[in-house]
Structures are given as structure tokens and as C-alpha cells.
Amino acid sequence: MQADAVKGPSSSGRQTTDGRPRRWALAGTGRFGTWTGLLALSAGAAFLTSCAPAASPPRPLATVRSVAAPPPSVASSVYRLAPPAGPFSRAVYSLPVRRREVFITIDDGWYPSRRVLGLMRRRHLPLTAFLLERAMQEHPRYWKAFVVAGGNIQDHTVTHPVLTRLPYSQILAQVKGQAAAIRTLTGRRPLLLRPPYGAYDAAVLRASYAAGIPYVVLWTASVPPGPDGYRGERLGIATRDGKPLRPGEIILMHWDPGLYGALRYLLSVLHRDGLTVGNLPDHFTR
């Protein structure tokens, strides 16, 4: 265990079905090259979705970047998405923005880090943590401090299953169970759901909406861990189209013992490219 990490479950960088880190098989061709592992993950999620039982189809799910920006006369500096009318939550991959900002999201929660808290305080860094219930319950004081430091906690289910393999009643229980736990811990109901592995279908969107969570948030970029997580590996940024990061991108990371170093690397790239970190929930309305 590294010195900056709050004590958590022992692991050798692996991720089991409950979201704990496991050995990753991601390979890239350069800092901004095409990452085969990310493509494989996307393909796998698409396959799982195609095998899931059908529900009433929602409206077409396009990257929200295609939503037209409001007219220049609007005074607000933040464009907020309108909530969906139901009965399905809206799937979001990236956001229309007015500033050169991106959004950092970090999944699971098995390795909370005091050094990450310090970085958040020094840099006023608004991180979004999509947490599992058990990981969150293991270190409640840490996650309360995370919120005080400017972070926000959103729903990543109770036990990290592939939701598209479950019947509707179990999907709903996974989402509602963690939503209730987050409200108990923070006093706030989560606004966003990230389905484990990025796997979702019409039933997941319907269950999310029924649980009071109007948005299902995916990603367009990531900082992929190596075979041993973020430790001892050359870091890179993987985007869906292989191009450099652009404003509005939602970036996926994981709570890993090497997260602090990976965040510093990502922030250096953002600074070089003239990008800032935005607060993800500010761009949504209930």
C-alpha cells in the first residue's frame, strides 16, 4: 500500500466483478494514439447491450455534444442540459460547453487517497467520484472530506454488476440502493449514474429514471491504467477518435493507488492544451 492511500482491500492491480482493480490489457501507440483496450471495452459494452432483453425503446441516444448551444444573449456562463421527460434517463457522453473545460470522473472508490484530497484543496479541483456502495461505506469520513474539498459523489451501483444481464427489478435495486446510501452519507440525492463497464440499454435507462436519476453518464476519453494500475507505467490519454482532448469531454479514471500521479499527469496535459476542469453536476438540471 502506498503512503498516500487510505487503507483499503489488498490487491495486485486487478479488478473483480465488484469493481476492485484487476489486471488491465490496454495497449496504445502513443500519448494521444488509439488505444485498443478502450475500443475493446466499448465493443464489449455494445455486445452486452445487444444481448439484453428489450424494453420500450427510448429516444435516439446521441452524444449530447450535438445539442445546439443556447443563443449568445443568454447571460449564464454554464449551459445546463434540460432533464428528460421520461420514462427514460438521458445517456450523456460529452457536454456542450462555453468554456475550454473538460470533466474528470473517477470510478469505484476502493483506494481513496489523502494526497488526492490535498491536490483538490490546492488546485480547487472539482472531481466527480462514481462510487460503489461497499467502497463508499468502508471510508465514510474520507468521502465526507472529499465533498467538503469540492468533490461530488454519484451512483455507480451497489455491487458493480453488468446491468444489462440483470432483470429490471435487480437493475432498479442496484441503482436505488446506492442512491439511498449516497443520500444518507451526503444529504444529497445523486443526479448521475455511471453503469459499470459502460453497459446500458433501455431497461437501464428506465430503471435509472425510476430511481430518480435523470442522466446516465458515460465518457469519451480515459487515462487507462497499465497492468499494475497507474503505478510504474507510461501514462497516456485515450480518446474515442484518437485525437487530442477537446472541450466538453468527460474523462474516465479509477481510484487506484497511483491515482495521485495520474491526476498530476492529466492536469499537466490540460494546462499545456489550455483546458480547465469543470464541475460536472453544474451542467445538469433535475
C-alpha positions in Angstrom: 0.0 0.0 0.0 1.4 3.4 -0.9 1.7 6.0 1.7 -0.9 8.4 0.3 -3.7 5.8 0.1 -6.3 5.3 2.8 -6.1 1.6 3.9 -8.2 -0.5 1.6 -8.6 -4.1 0.4 -5.4 -5.7 -0.8 -5.0 -6.3 -4.5 -2.3 -6.6 -7.1 -3.9 -4.1 -9.5 -6.8 -6.4 -10.5 -10.5 -5.5 -10.8 -13.1 -8.2 -9.9 -16.8 -8.1 -10.7 -17.4 -5.8 -7.8 -15.2 -3.1 -9.3 -11.9 -3.8 -7.5 -8.8 -3.2 -9.6 -7.7 -6.1 -11.8 -5.0 -6.5 -14.4 -5.8 -4.4 -17.5 -4.9 -5.3 -21.0 -4.7 -1.9 -22.7 -2.1 -1.1 -25.4 -1.5 2.2 -27.1 0.5 3.7 -29.9 1.5 7.0 -28.2 0.3 9.6 -25.8 -2.7 10.5 -28.0 -2.7 7.3 -30.0 -5.5 4.9 -30.5 -5.9 2.6 -27.5 -7.0 -0.9 -28.4 -8.2 -1.6 -24.9 -10.6 1.3 -24.9 -12.1 0.2 -28.2 -12.4 -3.4 -26.8 -14.2 -2.1 -23.8 -16.6 -0.1 -26.0 -17.2 -3.0 -28.2 -17.8 -5.3 -25.2 -20.4 -2.9 -23.8 -22.1 -2.7 -27.1 -22.3 -6.5 -27.3 -23.7 -6.8 -23.8 -26.3 -4.1 -24.7 -27.3 -6.0 -27.8 -27.9 -9.2 -25.8 -30.1 -7.6 -23.2 -33.8 -8.0 -23.1 -35.6 -5.2 -24.9 -37.7 -2.6 -23.3 -39.7 0.2 -24.9 -37.0 2.0 -27.0 -36.1 5.4 -25.7 -35.4 8.4 -28.0 -32.2 8.1 -30.0 -29.2 8.3 -27.8 -26.7 10.7 -29.4 -23.6 12.3 -27.9 -25.0 15.3 -26.1 -22.4 17.5 -27.8 -24.8 17.6 -30.7 -27.3 19.6 -28.7 -27.5 23.1 -30.0 -25.8 25.7 -27.8 -28.1 28.5 -26.5 -28.0 31.9 -28.1 -25.2 34.3 -27.1 -27.7 36.5 -25.4 -28.0 34.0 -22.5 -26.0 35.5 -19.7 -25.1 32.3 -17.8 -21.6 31.0 -18.4 -22.7 27.4 -17.9 -25.0 25.6 -20.3 -27.3 23.2 -18.4 -28.9 20.2 -20.0 -32.7 20.1 -19.7 -33.9 17.0 -17.8 -35.5 14.2 -19.8 -39.3 14.0 -19.8 -39.2 10.2 -19.0 -39.7 7.4 -18.7 -36.0 7.0 -19.7 -32.9 8.8 -18.4 -30.7 10.5 -20.9 -27.4 9.0 -21.9 -24.6 11.5 -22.0 -21.1 11.0 -23.4 -19.8 14.6 -23.5 -21.2 18.1 -22.9 -21.8 21.3 -24.9 -19.7 23.9 -23.1 -18.9 27.6 -23.4 -15.5 27.4 -21.8 -12.5 25.3 -22.6 -13.2 22.8 -19.9 -13.3 19.1 -19.5 -14.6 16.9 -16.7 -12.7 14.3 -14.6 -14.7 11.3 -13.3 -13.2 8.6 -11.1 -14.9 5.2 -10.6 -15.3 2.6 -7.9 -13.6 4.1 -4.8 -11.5 1.2 -3.4 -8.4 3.3 -2.9 -9.2 6.8 -1.5 -6.1 8.9 -1.3 -5.2 11.7 1.1 -2.8 13.1 -1.5 -5.7 13.5 -3.9 -7.6 15.4 -1.3 -4.7 17.7 -0.8 -4.5 18.2 -4.6 -8.2 19.1 -4.7 -7.8 21.7 -2.0 -4.7 23.3 -3.5 -6.0 23.4 -7.1 -9.7 23.8 -6.3 -10.2 20.7 -8.3 -13.9 19.6 -8.8 -13.6 15.8 -9.1 -16.7 13.6 -9.6 -16.5 10.2 -7.9 -18.8 7.4 -9.2 -18.8 5.2 -6.1 -19.8 1.6 -5.2 -21.8 1.3 -2.0 -19.3 -1.0 -0.2 -16.3 1.0 -1.2 -18.0 4.2 0.0 -19.1 2.6 3.3 -15.5 1.4 4.1 -14.3 5.0 4.4 -17.2 7.3 5.1 -15.1 10.0 6.8 -12.9 10.2 3.7 -15.8 10.7 1.4 -17.4 13.4 3.5 -14.0 15.2 3.4 -14.0 14.6 -0.4 -17.3 16.5 -0.7 -16.0 19.3 1.6 -12.9 19.6 -0.6 -15.2 20.3 -3.6 -15.8 16.8 -5.0 -19.2 15.3 -5.7 -20.4 11.7 -5.3 -22.6 10.0 -7.9 -24.0 6.5 -8.4 -22.0 3.5 -9.7 -24.4 0.8 -8.3 -24.2 -1.3 -5.2 -22.0 -4.3 -6.3 -20.7 -3.4 -9.8 -22.7 -5.9 -11.9 -23.2 -5.8 -15.7 -26.6 -4.3 -15.5 -27.7 -5.4 -19.0 -27.5 -9.0 -17.8 -30.0 -8.4 -14.9 -33.8 -8.4 -14.9 -35.3 -5.0 -14.5 -36.1 -5.4 -10.7 -32.5 -6.1 -9.9 -31.3 -3.2 -12.0 -33.6 -0.9 -10.1 -32.4 -2.3 -6.8 -28.7 -1.8 -7.7 -29.3 1.9 -8.7 -31.8 2.8 -5.9 -29.7 1.0 -3.2 -26.6 3.1 -3.9 -28.6 6.3 -4.4 -30.1 5.9 -1.0 -26.7 5.2 0.6 -25.3 8.4 -1.1 -28.2 10.4 0.3 -27.6 9.0 3.8 -23.9 9.9 3.6 -24.0 13.3 1.9 -27.6 14.5 2.4 -28.0 14.8 -1.4 -29.6 12.5 -3.9 -27.3 11.7 -6.8 -28.0 13.2 -10.1 -25.9 11.0 -12.3 -25.5 7.2 -12.8 -22.5 5.5 -14.4 -23.3 1.9 -15.3 -20.4 -0.5 -14.6 -18.4 -1.3 -17.7 -20.4 1.4 -19.6 -23.0 -1.2 -20.3 -26.6 0.1 -20.6 -29.8 -0.5 -22.6 -33.4 0.7 -22.5 -34.0 -1.2 -19.2 -31.1 0.5 -17.5 -32.3 4.0 -18.7 -35.8 3.2 -17.5 -34.6 2.0 -14.1 -32.3 5.0 -13.6 -35.2 7.4 -14.3 -37.5 5.4 -11.9 -34.8 5.7 -9.2 -34.8 9.5 -9.6 -31.5 9.8 -11.5 -32.2 11.5 -14.8 -28.8 11.1 -16.5 -26.6 8.1 -17.4 -23.1 9.4 -17.8 -20.5 7.6 -20.0 -17.2 9.0 -21.3 -15.3 10.0 -24.4 -11.7 9.8 -23.0 -9.8 8.0 -20.3 -6.4 7.7 -18.7 -6.0 3.9 -19.0 -4.2 2.0 -16.2 -1.4 -0.3 -17.1 -1.1 -4.0 -15.9 -0.3 -2.7 -12.4 -2.8 0.2 -12.4 -1.3 3.7 -12.6 2.0 2.7 -11.0 5.2 2.4 -12.9 3.6 2.7 -16.4 4.0 5.3 -19.0 0.7 7.2 -18.9 -1.3 8.3 -21.9 -4.7 9.7 -22.7 -7.1 7.6 -24.8 -9.9 9.3 -26.8 -12.6 7.6 -28.8 -11.4 9.2 -32.1 -7.7 9.1 -31.3 -7.5 12.9 -31.3 -6.3 15.3 -28.5 -8.8 16.2 -25.8 -11.4 18.8 -26.7 -13.7 21.0 -24.6 -16.7 19.1 -23.2 -15.0 15.7 -23.0 -15.8 13.5 -20.0 -12.7 11.7 -18.8 -12.7 8.3 -17.1 -10.2 7.3 -14.4 -10.2 4.9 -11.4 -9.5 5.1 -7.7 -6.1 3.3 -7.9 -3.1 3.5 -5.5 -1.3 5.5 -8.3 -4.2 7.9 -8.9 -2.4 11.0 -7.5 0.4 10.7 -10.0 -2.0 10.0 -12.8 -4.0 13.1 -11.9 -0.9 15.3 -11.9 0.0 13.9 -15.3 -3.5 14.7 -16.7 -3.5 18.2 -15.2 -0.2 18.9 -16.9 -1.6 17.9 -20.3 -4.7 20.0 -19.7 -2.6 23.0 -18.8 -0.4 22.6 -21.9 -3.6 22.4 -24.1 -5.3 25.4 -22.4 -8.1 23.3 -20.8 -9.5 23.6 -17.3 -11.5 21.2 -15.2 -15.2 21.9 -14.8 -17.7 20.8 -12.2 -19.8 18.1 -13.9 -23.1 18.3 -12.0 -23.3 22.1 -12.7 -24.2 21.2 -16.3 -27.3 19.2 -15.4 -30.7 20.0 -14.1 -33.2 17.7 -12.3 
